[in-house]
Amino acid sequence: MLGKFVVFEGGEGAGKTTQLIRLQEWLAVSGWLDRIQSAMAGDSSPIVVTREPGGTLLGKGIRKLLLDVSATGDESIDKRAELLLFAADRAQHVAGFLGPHLQQGALVLCDRYTDSTIAYQGYGRNLDLNLIHQLDQIATQGLESDLTLWLDLDVEIGLARTRQRGQDPEIKVDRMEATEIAFHQRLRQGFTALAQQHPDRMIRIDAHQSESAIAQQIQGLLEQRLRQWYP
Ligand code: Z5A
C-alpha cells in the first residue's frame, strides 16, 4: 500500500481517543501534511481518522448492536456472535474505507484494530487465538498496521476515568465497560503479549503520564517514522 496505517490500542479509558485527536491536531501544523500530500496518488485528504467498530455506515449499525446495552434488550450476545460481528465490521472497513484510502497514499489514524480482537475476544473472552487469527485474515485480507501505539494503563485507573465520564448524562457507560474487572486484566495481559510478539510494529506508551507528556512522546515517535516513510 502507498499510504501508512497507524493504530491506537489499549484498554478502557486509556486515552486513545484523546491522543488520536491531539496527534491529528499536531500533524495539521507540523508541515507533514504537504509532504504526505505530494507523495499521494490522488487528491483526497492526506490524513484520515477512523475507528473500529463503526468506521463505515454498516459498521455504525454493528457498533450499536455490539456496544449499546439496550440494542439487544434482555438477550445477551454470545461471544462467538460478538467475534463475528467485529469481524464483519472490519471486513467492511478494510474493503470500503481503509484499503481505498491507503491505496491513495493517505496516512490513516485508526482507533482500535486487530489487536483489540486478540485482547478482548481472545484473552478477555477466552476464544481460540488461532480461530481469531484465521477470521482476521479473512476480514483484513492481510492488511496490518505500520505502527500500533498501545496506551498501557492500570485497569482500575482506566475504569475510574470512564466512570467519571459516565457521570455526564450525555455519555452512557457501554456494555463492555460494565464487564467485570478480571476481564479487563486479562485483556491487558493480551496487549502485553502482543507487544512482546511484535516489537517492531507495536510500541507501548505509559498512559499513566499526563495527556501532554503522552502527546509529546507520540509526536516524537511519529516524527521518527514519518522521516523513514517520507524520506
Ligand atoms: N472491541 C472488541 O471487543 N473487539 C474488537 O475487535 C474491537 C473493539 C475493535 C469499543 O468501544 C469497544 O469495542 C471497546 C473494545 C471493543 N470496549 N469497550 N468499552 P469504544 O470505541 O466506545 O471505547 P474505547 O475504545 O474503549 O474507548 P474509551 O473507553 O472511550 O477510552 P479511550 O478512547 O482510550 O479514552 P479517552 O476517551 O481518550 O479518555 C477517557 C477519559 O480519560 C476522558 O475523560 C479523558 O479526558 C481522560 N484522559 C485521557 N487521557 C488522560 C490522561 N493522560 N490523564 C488523565 N485523564 C485522561
py3Dmol code that shows the C-alpha trace and the ligand (Angstrom):
import py3Dmol

protein = """\
ATOM      1  CA  MET A   1       0.000   0.000   0.000  1.00  0.00           C
ATOM      2  CA  LEU A   2       1.161   3.522  -0.781  1.00  0.00           C
ATOM      3  CA  GLY A   3      -0.233   5.014   2.452  1.00  0.00           C
ATOM      4  CA  LYS A   4       0.621   4.358   6.091  1.00  0.00           C
ATOM      5  CA  PHE A   5      -1.617   2.885   8.750  1.00  0.00           C
ATOM      6  CA  VAL A   6      -1.275   3.954  12.402  1.00  0.00           C
ATOM      7  CA  VAL A   7      -3.453   2.324  15.065  1.00  0.00           C
ATOM      8  CA  PHE A   8      -4.177   3.308  18.677  1.00  0.00           C
ATOM      9  CA  GLU A   9      -4.845   0.439  21.078  1.00  0.00           C
ATOM     10  CA  GLY A  10      -5.462  -0.034  24.788  1.00  0.00           C
ATOM     11  CA  GLY A  11      -7.986  -0.895  27.478  1.00  0.00           C
ATOM     12  CA  GLU A  12     -10.893   1.214  28.676  1.00  0.00           C
ATOM     13  CA  GLY A  13     -10.164   4.859  29.369  1.00  0.00           C
ATOM     14  CA  ALA A  14      -6.503   4.558  28.323  1.00  0.00           C
ATOM     15  CA  GLY A  15      -6.737   7.855  26.398  1.00  0.00           C
ATOM     16  CA  LYS A  16      -6.708   6.601  22.787  1.00  0.00           C
ATOM     17  CA  THR A  17      -9.341   8.998  21.524  1.00  0.00           C
ATOM     18  CA  THR A  18      -7.733  11.934  23.350  1.00  0.00           C
ATOM     19  CA  GLN A  19      -4.305  11.168  21.871  1.00  0.00           C
ATOM     20  CA  LEU A  20      -5.599  10.458  18.395  1.00  0.00           C
ATOM     21  CA  ILE A  21      -7.192  13.913  18.279  1.00  0.00           C
ATOM     22  CA  ARG A  22      -4.019  15.545  19.652  1.00  0.00           C
ATOM     23  CA  LEU A  23      -1.904  13.779  17.027  1.00  0.00           C
ATOM     24  CA  GLN A  24      -4.256  14.875  14.265  1.00  0.00           C
ATOM     25  CA  GLU A  25      -4.015  18.479  15.511  1.00  0.00           C
ATOM     26  CA  TRP A  26      -0.213  18.296  15.681  1.00  0.00           C
ATOM     27  CA  LEU A  27       0.018  16.825  12.174  1.00  0.00           C
ATOM     28  CA  ALA A  28      -2.087  19.707  10.835  1.00  0.00           C
ATOM     29  CA  VAL A  29       0.521  22.263  11.951  1.00  0.00           C
ATOM     30  CA  SER A  30       3.683  20.141  11.692  1.00  0.00           C
ATOM     31  CA  GLY A  31       4.405  20.605   7.990  1.00  0.00           C
ATOM     32  CA  TRP A  32       3.945  16.883   7.278  1.00  0.00           C
ATOM     33  CA  LEU A  33       0.604  17.334   5.525  1.00  0.00           C
ATOM     34  CA  ASP A  34       2.215  18.793   2.400  1.00  0.00           C
ATOM     35  CA  ARG A  35       4.865  16.079   2.279  1.00  0.00           C
ATOM     36  CA  ILE A  36       2.302  13.319   2.581  1.00  0.00           C
ATOM     37  CA  GLN A  37       0.053  15.016   0.013  1.00  0.00           C
ATOM     38  CA  SER A  38       2.890  15.263  -2.512  1.00  0.00           C
ATOM     39  CA  ALA A  39       3.561  11.505  -2.167  1.00  0.00           C
ATOM     40  CA  MET A  40      -0.100  10.638  -2.803  1.00  0.00           C
ATOM     41  CA  ALA A  41      -1.620   9.109  -5.920  1.00  0.00           C
ATOM     42  CA  GLY A  42      -4.915  11.006  -5.666  1.00  0.00           C
ATOM     43  CA  ASP A  43      -6.018  14.379  -4.353  1.00  0.00           C
ATOM     44  CA  SER A  44      -8.055  13.137  -1.373  1.00  0.00           C
ATOM     45  CA  SER A  45      -7.260  14.112   2.226  1.00  0.00           C
ATOM     46  CA  PRO A  46      -3.685  13.250   3.330  1.00  0.00           C
ATOM     47  CA  ILE A  47      -4.780  12.437   6.913  1.00  0.00           C
ATOM     48  CA  VAL A  48      -7.798  10.257   7.593  1.00  0.00           C
ATOM     49  CA  VAL A  49      -9.218   9.385  11.020  1.00  0.00           C
ATOM     50  CA  THR A  50     -11.407   6.357  11.686  1.00  0.00           C
ATOM     51  CA  ARG A  51     -12.271   3.734  14.290  1.00  0.00           C
ATOM     52  CA  GLU A  52     -13.424   0.163  14.934  1.00  0.00           C
ATOM     53  CA  PRO A  53     -16.106  -0.762  15.364  1.00  0.00           C
ATOM     54  CA  GLY A  54     -18.043   1.834  13.390  1.00  0.00           C
ATOM     55  CA  GLY A  55     -15.781   3.160  10.617  1.00  0.00           C
ATOM     56  CA  THR A  56     -18.393   2.645   7.878  1.00  0.00           C
ATOM     57  CA  LEU A  57     -22.159   3.042   7.576  1.00  0.00           C
ATOM     58  CA  LEU A  58     -22.666  -0.701   8.035  1.00  0.00           C
ATOM     59  CA  GLY A  59     -20.136  -0.574  10.876  1.00  0.00           C
ATOM     60  CA  LYS A  60     -22.140   2.096  12.693  1.00  0.00           C
ATOM     61  CA  GLY A  61     -25.114  -0.285  12.815  1.00  0.00           C
ATOM     62  CA  ILE A  62     -22.870  -3.127  14.005  1.00  0.00           C
ATOM     63  CA  ARG A  63     -21.330  -0.823  16.632  1.00  0.00           C
ATOM     64  CA  LYS A  64     -24.760  -0.087  18.046  1.00  0.00           C
ATOM     65  CA  LEU A  65     -25.555  -3.801  18.284  1.00  0.00           C
ATOM     66  CA  LEU A  66     -22.214  -4.506  19.965  1.00  0.00           C
ATOM     67  CA  LEU A  67     -21.979  -1.685  22.467  1.00  0.00           C
ATOM     68  CA  ASP A  68     -25.445  -0.419  23.252  1.00  0.00           C
ATOM     69  CA  VAL A  69     -26.895  -2.463  26.113  1.00  0.00           C
ATOM     70  CA  SER A  70     -30.417  -1.594  25.001  1.00  0.00           C
ATOM     71  CA  ALA A  71     -29.851  -2.674  21.345  1.00  0.00           C
ATOM     72  CA  THR A  72     -30.397  -6.377  22.117  1.00  0.00           C
ATOM     73  CA  GLY A  73     -32.844  -5.979  25.002  1.00  0.00           C
ATOM     74  CA  ASP A  74     -32.568  -8.796  27.554  1.00  0.00           C
ATOM     75  CA  GLU A  75     -30.756 -11.085  25.110  1.00  0.00           C
ATOM     76  CA  SER A  76     -27.013 -11.276  25.876  1.00  0.00           C
ATOM     77  CA  ILE A  77     -24.710 -11.568  22.839  1.00  0.00           C
ATOM     78  CA  ASP A  78     -22.965 -14.925  22.533  1.00  0.00           C
ATOM     79  CA  LYS A  79     -19.170 -14.473  22.470  1.00  0.00           C
ATOM     80  CA  ARG A  80     -18.860 -16.155  19.038  1.00  0.00           C
ATOM     81  CA  ALA A  81     -21.603 -13.927  17.649  1.00  0.00           C
ATOM     82  CA  GLU A  82     -19.720 -10.960  19.114  1.00  0.00           C
ATOM     83  CA  LEU A  83     -16.474 -12.085  17.440  1.00  0.00           C
ATOM     84  CA  LEU A  84     -18.223 -12.464  14.082  1.00  0.00           C
ATOM     85  CA  LEU A  85     -19.787  -9.003  14.356  1.00  0.00           C
ATOM     86  CA  PHE A  86     -16.363  -7.418  14.998  1.00  0.00           C
ATOM     87  CA  ALA A  87     -15.025  -9.379  12.006  1.00  0.00           C
ATOM     88  CA  ALA A  88     -17.917  -8.212   9.794  1.00  0.00           C
ATOM     89  CA  ASP A  89     -17.296  -4.604  10.854  1.00  0.00           C
ATOM     90  CA  ARG A  90     -13.598  -4.997   9.988  1.00  0.00           C
ATOM     91  CA  ALA A  91     -14.182  -6.680   6.624  1.00  0.00           C
ATOM     92  CA  GLN A  92     -16.387  -3.774   5.550  1.00  0.00           C
ATOM     93  CA  HIS A  93     -13.932  -1.232   6.974  1.00  0.00           C
ATOM     94  CA  VAL A  94     -10.936  -2.722   5.143  1.00  0.00           C
ATOM     95  CA  ALA A  95     -12.742  -3.157   1.830  1.00  0.00           C
ATOM     96  CA  GLY A  96     -14.717   0.081   1.839  1.00  0.00           C
ATOM     97  CA  PHE A  97     -12.568   2.571   3.735  1.00  0.00           C
ATOM     98  CA  LEU A  98      -9.062   1.585   4.874  1.00  0.00           C
ATOM     99  CA  GLY A  99      -7.982  -0.094   1.633  1.00  0.00           C
ATOM    100  CA  PRO A 100      -9.124   2.722  -0.698  1.00  0.00           C
ATOM    101  CA  HIS A 101      -7.561   5.469   1.455  1.00  0.00           C
ATOM    102  CA  LEU A 102      -4.279   3.585   1.852  1.00  0.00           C
ATOM    103  CA  GLN A 103      -4.161   2.892  -1.882  1.00  0.00           C
ATOM    104  CA  GLN A 104      -4.430   6.646  -2.480  1.00  0.00           C
ATOM    105  CA  GLY A 105      -1.483   7.158  -0.122  1.00  0.00           C
ATOM    106  CA  ALA A 106      -3.207   8.678   2.939  1.00  0.00           C
ATOM    107  CA  LEU A 107      -1.888   8.492   6.483  1.00  0.00           C
ATOM    108  CA  VAL A 108      -4.709   6.683   8.284  1.00  0.00           C
ATOM    109  CA  LEU A 109      -5.152   7.053  12.056  1.00  0.00           C
ATOM    110  CA  CYS A 110      -7.429   4.357  13.466  1.00  0.00           C
ATOM    111  CA  ASP A 111      -8.876   3.911  16.967  1.00  0.00           C
ATOM    112  CA  ARG A 112      -8.533   0.104  17.514  1.00  0.00           C
ATOM    113  CA  TYR A 113      -7.907  -2.713  15.010  1.00  0.00           C
ATOM    114  CA  THR A 114      -6.955  -6.426  15.079  1.00  0.00           C
ATOM    115  CA  ASP A 115      -5.027  -6.357  18.373  1.00  0.00           C
ATOM    116  CA  SER A 116      -8.264  -5.409  20.142  1.00  0.00           C
ATOM    117  CA  THR A 117      -9.846  -8.642  18.897  1.00  0.00           C
ATOM    118  CA  ILE A 118      -6.940 -10.741  20.186  1.00  0.00           C
ATOM    119  CA  ALA A 119      -7.029  -8.908  23.528  1.00  0.00           C
ATOM    120  CA  TYR A 120     -10.810  -8.687  24.077  1.00  0.00           C
ATOM    121  CA  GLN A 121     -12.204 -11.784  22.360  1.00  0.00           C
ATOM    122  CA  GLY A 122      -9.059 -13.936  22.757  1.00  0.00           C
ATOM    123  CA  TYR A 123      -7.652 -13.095  26.183  1.00  0.00           C
ATOM    124  CA  GLY A 124     -10.808 -11.465  27.579  1.00  0.00           C
ATOM    125  CA  ARG A 125     -13.453 -13.939  26.379  1.00  0.00           C
ATOM    126  CA  ASN A 126     -11.111 -16.957  26.062  1.00  0.00           C
ATOM    127  CA  LEU A 127     -11.903 -17.649  22.411  1.00  0.00           C
ATOM    128  CA  ASP A 128      -9.340 -19.653  20.445  1.00  0.00           C
ATOM    129  CA  LEU A 129      -6.482 -17.414  19.250  1.00  0.00           C
ATOM    130  CA  ASN A 130      -5.913 -19.426  16.051  1.00  0.00           C
ATOM    131  CA  LEU A 131      -9.558 -19.128  15.134  1.00  0.00           C
ATOM    132  CA  ILE A 132      -9.409 -15.359  15.690  1.00  0.00           C
ATOM    133  CA  HIS A 133      -6.282 -15.152  13.564  1.00  0.00           C
ATOM    134  CA  GLN A 134      -7.936 -17.050  10.693  1.00  0.00           C
ATOM    135  CA  LEU A 135     -11.022 -14.880  10.867  1.00  0.00           C
ATOM    136  CA  ASP A 136      -8.873 -11.763  10.899  1.00  0.00           C
ATOM    137  CA  GLN A 137      -7.079 -12.938   7.759  1.00  0.00           C
ATOM    138  CA  ILE A 138     -10.455 -13.112   6.024  1.00  0.00           C
ATOM    139  CA  ALA A 139     -11.577  -9.724   7.333  1.00  0.00           C
ATOM    140  CA  THR A 140      -8.309  -7.818   6.776  1.00  0.00           C
ATOM    141  CA  GLN A 141      -7.143  -9.517   3.554  1.00  0.00           C
ATOM    142  CA  GLY A 142      -3.706  -9.371   5.194  1.00  0.00           C
ATOM    143  CA  LEU A 143      -3.743  -5.631   5.951  1.00  0.00           C
ATOM    144  CA  GLU A 144      -1.594  -4.950   9.036  1.00  0.00           C
ATOM    145  CA  SER A 145      -0.795  -1.664  10.742  1.00  0.00           C
ATOM    146  CA  ASP A 146       2.540   0.035  10.031  1.00  0.00           C
ATOM    147  CA  LEU A 147       2.626   1.266  13.617  1.00  0.00           C
ATOM    148  CA  THR A 148       0.469   0.453  16.636  1.00  0.00           C
ATOM    149  CA  LEU A 149       0.613   2.691  19.699  1.00  0.00           C
ATOM    150  CA  TRP A 150      -0.531   0.731  22.758  1.00  0.00           C
ATOM    151  CA  LEU A 151      -1.583   3.042  25.575  1.00  0.00           C
ATOM    152  CA  ASP A 152      -0.977   0.918  28.638  1.00  0.00           C
ATOM    153  CA  LEU A 153      -2.772   1.898  31.820  1.00  0.00           C
ATOM    154  CA  ASP A 154      -3.604   0.261  35.139  1.00  0.00           C
ATOM    155  CA  VAL A 155      -7.077  -1.292  34.742  1.00  0.00           C
ATOM    156  CA  GLU A 156      -8.606   0.377  37.819  1.00  0.00           C
ATOM    157  CA  ILE A 157      -7.389   3.822  36.744  1.00  0.00           C
ATOM    158  CA  GLY A 158      -8.792   3.377  33.225  1.00  0.00           C
ATOM    159  CA  LEU A 159     -12.161   2.219  34.525  1.00  0.00           C
ATOM    160  CA  ALA A 160     -12.259   5.102  37.013  1.00  0.00           C
ATOM    161  CA  ARG A 161     -11.691   7.532  34.130  1.00  0.00           C
ATOM    162  CA  THR A 162     -14.554   6.042  32.108  1.00  0.00           C
ATOM    163  CA  ARG A 163     -16.826   6.008  35.186  1.00  0.00           C
ATOM    164  CA  GLN A 164     -16.018   9.658  35.741  1.00  0.00           C
ATOM    165  CA  ARG A 165     -17.001  10.310  32.158  1.00  0.00           C
ATOM    166  CA  GLY A 166     -20.149   8.200  32.729  1.00  0.00           C
ATOM    167  CA  GLN A 167     -21.355  10.805  35.210  1.00  0.00           C
ATOM    168  CA  ASP A 168     -22.056  13.037  32.232  1.00  0.00           C
ATOM    169  CA  PRO A 169     -25.730  12.192  31.438  1.00  0.00           C
ATOM    170  CA  GLU A 170     -24.972  12.625  27.707  1.00  0.00           C
ATOM    171  CA  ILE A 171     -22.484   9.727  27.755  1.00  0.00           C
ATOM    172  CA  LYS A 172     -23.560   6.216  28.752  1.00  0.00           C
ATOM    173  CA  VAL A 173     -21.252   3.509  30.128  1.00  0.00           C
ATOM    174  CA  ASP A 174     -21.412   0.815  27.455  1.00  0.00           C
ATOM    175  CA  ARG A 175     -21.863  -2.955  27.667  1.00  0.00           C
ATOM    176  CA  MET A 176     -18.142  -3.770  27.634  1.00  0.00           C
ATOM    177  CA  GLU A 177     -17.129  -1.118  30.107  1.00  0.00           C
ATOM    178  CA  ALA A 178     -19.608  -2.722  32.509  1.00  0.00           C
ATOM    179  CA  THR A 179     -17.833  -6.133  32.305  1.00  0.00           C
ATOM    180  CA  GLU A 180     -16.038  -7.429  35.419  1.00  0.00           C
ATOM    181  CA  ILE A 181     -12.526  -6.318  36.336  1.00  0.00           C
ATOM    182  CA  ALA A 182     -10.829  -9.712  35.781  1.00  0.00           C
ATOM    183  CA  PHE A 183     -11.855  -9.449  32.119  1.00  0.00           C
ATOM    184  CA  HIS A 184     -10.063  -6.104  31.783  1.00  0.00           C
ATOM    185  CA  GLN A 185      -6.980  -7.514  33.492  1.00  0.00           C
ATOM    186  CA  ARG A 186      -6.892 -10.450  31.062  1.00  0.00           C
ATOM    187  CA  LEU A 187      -7.073  -8.178  28.065  1.00  0.00           C
ATOM    188  CA  ARG A 188      -4.197  -6.082  29.416  1.00  0.00           C
ATOM    189  CA  GLN A 189      -2.194  -9.347  29.510  1.00  0.00           C
ATOM    190  CA  GLY A 190      -3.212  -9.836  25.896  1.00  0.00           C
ATOM    191  CA  PHE A 191      -1.830  -6.453  24.833  1.00  0.00           C
ATOM    192  CA  THR A 192       1.365  -7.184  26.805  1.00  0.00           C
ATOM    193  CA  ALA A 193       1.829 -10.486  24.938  1.00  0.00           C
ATOM    194  CA  LEU A 194       1.147  -8.840  21.568  1.00  0.00           C
ATOM    195  CA  ALA A 195       3.703  -6.081  22.205  1.00  0.00           C
ATOM    196  CA  GLN A 196       6.291  -8.754  23.025  1.00  0.00           C
ATOM    197  CA  GLN A 197       5.470 -10.703  19.868  1.00  0.00           C
ATOM    198  CA  HIS A 198       5.534  -7.661  17.544  1.00  0.00           C
ATOM    199  CA  PRO A 199       8.187  -5.262  18.894  1.00  0.00           C
ATOM    200  CA  ASP A 200       8.710  -3.527  15.506  1.00  0.00           C
ATOM    201  CA  ARG A 201       5.069  -2.787  14.874  1.00  0.00           C
ATOM    202  CA  MET A 202       3.699  -2.283  18.392  1.00  0.00           C
ATOM    203  CA  ILE A 203       5.032   0.269  20.856  1.00  0.00           C
ATOM    204  CA  ARG A 204       3.983   0.526  24.494  1.00  0.00           C
ATOM    205  CA  ILE A 205       3.234   4.015  25.756  1.00  0.00           C
ATOM    206  CA  ASP A 206       2.969   4.554  29.505  1.00  0.00           C
ATOM    207  CA  ALA A 207      -0.530   6.036  29.739  1.00  0.00           C
ATOM    208  CA  HIS A 208      -0.170   6.970  33.435  1.00  0.00           C
ATOM    209  CA  GLN A 209       1.575  10.177  32.346  1.00  0.00           C
ATOM    210  CA  SER A 210      -0.169  13.496  31.770  1.00  0.00           C
ATOM    211  CA  GLU A 211      -2.035  14.000  28.490  1.00  0.00           C
ATOM    212  CA  SER A 212       0.591  16.438  27.224  1.00  0.00           C
ATOM    213  CA  ALA A 213       3.558  14.196  28.164  1.00  0.00           C
ATOM    214  CA  ILE A 214       1.955  11.300  26.254  1.00  0.00           C
ATOM    215  CA  ALA A 215       1.179  13.554  23.291  1.00  0.00           C
ATOM    216  CA  GLN A 216       4.807  14.698  23.133  1.00  0.00           C
ATOM    217  CA  GLN A 217       6.095  11.123  23.237  1.00  0.00           C
ATOM    218  CA  ILE A 218       3.729  10.109  20.437  1.00  0.00           C
ATOM    219  CA  GLN A 219       4.723  13.108  18.314  1.00  0.00           C
ATOM    220  CA  GLY A 220       8.385  12.139  18.741  1.00  0.00           C
ATOM    221  CA  LEU A 221       7.684   8.562  17.648  1.00  0.00           C
ATOM    222  CA  LEU A 222       5.637   9.701  14.663  1.00  0.00           C
ATOM    223  CA  GLU A 223       8.261  12.212  13.620  1.00  0.00           C
ATOM    224  CA  GLN A 224      10.828   9.372  13.502  1.00  0.00           C
ATOM    225  CA  ARG A 225       8.559   7.070  11.498  1.00  0.00           C
ATOM    226  CA  LEU A 226       7.442   9.809   9.101  1.00  0.00           C
ATOM    227  CA  ARG A 227      11.083  10.565   8.288  1.00  0.00           C
ATOM    228  CA  GLN A 228      11.529   6.893   7.333  1.00  0.00           C
ATOM    229  CA  TRP A 229       8.258   6.689   5.396  1.00  0.00           C
ATOM    230  CA  TYR A 230       8.620  10.001   3.534  1.00  0.00           C
ATOM    231  CA  PRO A 231      12.420  10.490   3.195  1.00  0.00           C
TER     232      PRO A 231
END
"""
ligand_1 = """\
57
Z5A
N -13.679 -4.145 20.867
C -13.579 -5.520 20.933
O -14.002 -6.134 21.918
N -13.020 -6.183 19.888
C -12.584 -5.553 18.775
O -12.094 -6.211 17.845
C -12.693 -4.121 18.731
C -13.257 -3.459 19.782
C -12.218 -3.386 17.516
C -15.114 -0.060 21.602
O -15.568 0.901 22.445
C -15.266 -1.356 22.377
O -15.195 -2.449 21.485
C -14.117 -1.493 23.339
C -13.337 -2.686 22.838
C -14.301 -3.423 21.996
N -14.579 -1.845 24.617
N -15.122 -1.068 25.366
N -15.672 -0.365 26.034
P -15.337 2.426 22.261
O -14.695 2.719 20.950
O -16.605 3.120 22.570
O -14.481 2.758 23.504
P -12.976 2.567 23.791
O -12.228 2.280 22.561
O -12.805 1.611 24.910
O -12.563 3.999 24.233
P -12.772 4.696 25.602
O -13.243 3.860 26.715
O -13.615 5.857 25.253
O -11.332 5.063 26.018
P -10.187 5.903 25.330
O -10.554 6.392 23.974
O -8.974 5.078 25.405
O -10.034 7.133 26.299
P -10.433 8.697 26.150
O -11.863 8.810 25.738
O -9.431 9.397 25.348
O -10.226 9.133 27.647
C -11.046 8.617 28.677
C -11.163 9.690 29.789
O -9.890 9.862 30.415
C -11.580 11.073 29.273
O -12.407 11.665 30.222
C -10.238 11.818 29.134
O -10.396 13.205 29.314
C -9.433 11.209 30.282
N -7.991 11.141 29.996
C -7.404 10.850 28.816
N -6.060 10.861 28.927
C -5.797 11.145 30.230
C -4.577 11.299 30.982
N -3.376 11.122 30.425
N -4.691 11.565 32.291
C -5.903 11.720 32.878
N -7.090 11.609 32.222
C -7.033 11.328 30.922
"""
view = py3Dmol.view(width=600, height=400)
view.addModel(protein, "pdb")
view.setStyle({"model": 0}, {"cartoon": {"style": "trace"}})
view.addModel(ligand_1, "xyz")
view.setStyle({"model": 1}, {"stick": {}})
view.zoomTo()
view.show()
